[in-house]
Amino acid sequence: MQYTKLGRTGMTVSRICLGCMSYGGGEQPAWARPRDWALGREEAREHFALALDAGVTFFDTADVYSVGLSETITGHWLGEMAQRDDIVVATKVNGAMGPGPNRRGLSRKHIIEACENSLRRLNMDYVDLYQIHRWDPTTPVEETLEALDALVRTGKVRYLGASSMAAWQFSKALYVAREHGWHRFVAMQNHYNLIYREEEREMIPLCVDQGVGLIPWSPLARGFFAGNRQGEDEASSTKRAQTDAYAQQMYFRDNDFKIAAAVQQVARQRGVTPTQIACAWILQAPGVTAPIIGATKIHHLKETFAAVDITLSAEELAALEEPYQPHPILGHEQPKAADGV
């Protein structure tokens, strides 16, 4: 495994972040979306053991994933297998955690309650990286930022991060925090991969300029490069691939398959998998600290962990990027309970 600093902070993280959205499952409340494809606690054990053995030190979850069950499973296995000071744990706040109007969003009330609940589920005294799970247009940004700053100053949170939003919104948040002397966001968890590169227009240059580390979600386009989103035999697909309606909305344009074909061509020439090539591409992208990799199959994790050692040539990068065509903005919507973003 390789390691780097998270943006301009002094905190070191592995170049791969294990995304823990895949762990949780179980029966969901009537108001939440079902997540039948997510793995239960015992199924997840091997994933955490493999990640730690491979040198992964960075783990990302969210309160909204399986309505808290992902955090519970993540905290359980990390508490058993790892030393707290050796790992970096990230979680998120914003999504609906109940049917009531105050159990979602980025109000001071919800942020502080949500952080306390996340710490309880994780069975930890603090979170290394606490992220807002999208922008909340119904709450003044000053209220959100002041509440987050209070969590840092009380020791419950070490660093602050954000997730997909417009570049002007993120720029405003950075400016307002600096204006008030509050702790600023040090990481941006944005939607970015070979198929969706709209972030290169404004968000990524902003983050590079401001020293904000990028930890992209869906870096492998939700399994699109693995082939299990392209009509192959269902028997070889994951359960998530068979039921992932969200991926259908984002990655099934005609041109997306041209990009997938370019990835497959480079992979054949290299003698590696298309998933590894897609991962290697995002690892070399400017500003990227660590893509967030999630999986329900253990061999998929092994593939991506090995991708950190692949260095693509300028010719290979050009071949992978040439087919790209602009996309509509995708992934900025508000997270819903049990959503997979």
N, C-alpha and C positions, 0 to 999 in steps of 0.2 A: 504494500500500500504506500501511496505517497501522501504527503501532508503539506498544508499551507496555512497562512493566516486568513482569518475571516475578514475580508476587506482591509481596512486600515487599523483594525484592532490588534491587540497582542495575543489573541486567543487562537491557538492552533487547532485545526480540524483536518480530518481525513478528506482526500479528494473525492470520495464517494460518501454520500449521506444516505443512510438506510431510511427509506420512507415507510412509516409504520401504519399507513392507512389500510394496508392489506390485512391487519390483525384486528380482530374484534368480532364481527359477525354476531351470532346469537339473535334472540328475539328482540326486535326493536319496538319502541312505543308506537301506538297507532298513528301518531302525528308525524313520525319519521319515515324516511324512505328505507326500504329493505336493502340489506347488503348481504345476500345469501352467499356471495362468493368469498367473503372475508374469512380468514382462518381463525380458529379458536385458539385458546391459550396453549394447549399442548401441541397443536400443530405448529404454532409459531416458535416453539422452543428451538428447533433446529436452525431456524433462520437467524436468530440472535446469536446462537453459538457459532455458526459459520461466519457471520459478520465480524464478531469480535476476534475470532481466530485469524481472519484475513487482515486484521488491523484497522477495521472501521471503528472510529471513535465518535462519529457524528450521527445522531438519531433525531428524526423529525416526526412529530405526530400532531394532533389537534384535538381539542375537546369534542368537536362535532363528529369526529370519526367514530361510527358505531355508538354515538351518544355517550362517549366516555370510556367505552370498553377498550378502545385502542390504547388510551393512556394507561389504563389499569394493567393490560398485558405488557406494555412496554416497560412500565415501572417494575412489574414483578420480575421479569427475566433480567433486566439490567441490574436490579437490586441483588439478584442471586449470582450473576455471572461477572459483574464488573465492579471496579472500584469507582466510587462516585467522582473522585477528583480526576480520573483518567478519561472520562467521557464528556461529551457535549450534548445536552438534551434540549431540544426545541419543541415548543408547542404553540398553539394558536388560539385566538379568541375572536369572536364575532358571530359565528353561526348559531342557529337556534338550538338551545339546550332544553327547551320546554315550550309548551303552548302559550305561555304568558308573554306579554309584550316586553317585559323587562328582562327576559331570559335570552336575549340576543342583542347584537349591536355593540357599539363602542362607547356607551355612556360610562361615566365614572362608576356608577352603581354596578353595572354588569361586569366591567373589566376587573374590578377588585374581587368581586364574588367569584368570577370565573377563574381567576388566577388561584385563589384559595382552594377551589374545588379541583383544579388541575393538579395542584401540589398534593392534595389528599389522595387522588387517584394514582398519581405517580409514586406516592410514598416517598417524596423528596422534600428537602427544606427549601430548595430554590430551583428555578429554571434558568438554564444558561442563556437561551435565546427565546424571548417572548414576542410573538408576531401578531400583528393585526391581520385577520383573515379577510382581506379586501377592505375597501373604503366604505365608511358609513356616512351617506349623505344626509342622514337625519340628525346627526350629532355634531355640534361645533368641534372643529379639529382641535381647538385649544383645550376643550374638556378632555378629549381623548389623550392628548399628549401629556397633559398635567397628571392624569391618572397613571399613565405608564411611567412617567418620571418618578412618581411617588413609590411605585413598586420597586424601582431600582434603588431608590434611596433607603427603603426599608429592608433591603437585602433579599427580597423574594425573587428578584430577577437580576441577572447580570448584564444582559445586553438586550436591545430592542430591534425588532425587524418588522417588515411589512410584506404584503403579498400583492398580487396583480391589481393594478390600478392605472389610471392615466398618468403620464409623466408630469403633467402640470400639478396634479394632486400630490404626488410624491415630493415634487419640488417645493410646494407650499408647506407641506409638513416639515421638511428639513429646515426651511427658512423660519417658520414659526417657532420651532424648538430652539433654534439658535438665538432667536430674538429674545426668548424668555429665559435662556440659560438652562433649558431642560435637556435631558439626555436625548440624543438623536438616534434615528434608525441607522443601524450599521449593516443591515442585510436586506436584500430584496428577493423574495421568492416569487419569481415571475414565470409565466407560461412561455417556454422557449425550447425549440428543437429544430431539426432540419426541415420539417414540414411547416412549422409556424415560426417565422423569423421577423414578424412585425415589430418586436421589441428592439430590433437593431436601429430603428428610426429615431427614437427619442429616449426610451427608458434606459437602455444599456449605455449610451453615451453619457447620460446624466449620472448614472451610478459610477461609471469609471471616473468621471470628473470629480465626484464627491467622495470617492474612496469607499463606496458601498459595495459589499461583496454580493455576487449573484449566486443564488442557490436555486436553479430552475426546477419547477415541477413539470411533470410529464416530459422529461428530456428524451424519452424513447417513444413518444407519441402513443402512450398507453398500449404498448405492445405491437404497434403497427408494423415495425420493422422486423418483428419476429415471425411475421407471416400469419399469425392467428387472427388477423382482422381482414383477411383477403379471400375468404370463401373456401379455405381448406377444410378438410374433413373435421367435423366437430369433435371426433374422438381424440384428436391431437390438440385441440384447443383447450385453454383454461376455461373454467366456469365463468370467470369475469369476461373473457373475450366473447362468450356466447350471449352475455346479457348486458354488455356495456353500451347502452344507448347514447351516453354522453360522447363516447368516441365516434359514433356514427355521425354526430352533429359536427365534429371538428375535423376528421381526417379522411374523408372518403371522396374528396374531389378528384376529378380525373388526373389532374396534374400531380396530386399527392402520390399516385402510383408510379409516376415517372421518377420521382425522387426516390421512392423505395427501390425501383429498378437500378438506379445509379448506385445506391448503397449496396445492393446485392452484387453488382459488378465489381466494385472495389473489394468487397468481402471475398469473392471468389478468387480474385487475384492475390489477395493476402493469405488465403487459407484460414480465415476466421469467420465468425458469424456476422450477419448484417447488424444485429443488436450491438455487437462489440464495435463495429465501425461507427454507428450512430452515437454511441457513448464516447468514443475517442474524439469524434468531431466536436461535441459540446465541451469536452474537457479542455480543448485547446482554444475555445472561443474567448475573445477578450472579456476580461472582467469576471469570468466564471470561477467561483471558488470550489463548489461541489454540487454536481447535479444530484437531485433526490431520486433515488432508485428504489422502487417498490416492486414486489413480485409475490406470486402465490406458489411458484414452483422453485425448488431449491437450485436447480441447474441454471435457471435464469439469473439468479444472484451470482453464481460462480462465474458466469460469462462476463457480467458487467464488472466484477471485481478485477478480472484479468485485463480489462480494457484500459486500465490506467497505464499500462506499459506499452500501449500502441501509440506511435507517433506518425501522423499522416504527413505525406509530402505535399508540397504546394500544388502539384498536379492533381493529386487525389482530392485535396480540398476544393479545387476548382471544379472537378468533375461532380462532386457531391452538391455543390452550391449552384451550379449553372441552371438546372431545371426549375428553380424556385420562381413562383409567381405570387404576387401580393394576395393576402387573405383579408377578409373582414376581421375586425377585432374580436378575439375569442378569449374567454376566461376571466373577464373582469366582473362577471355577475356575482351577486351576493351568495355566499355558501349557505346551503340548506342542511338541515340535520341529516346526517348519514350520506351527504354528498361525497363524491370522490375527487375533490379538487382542493 
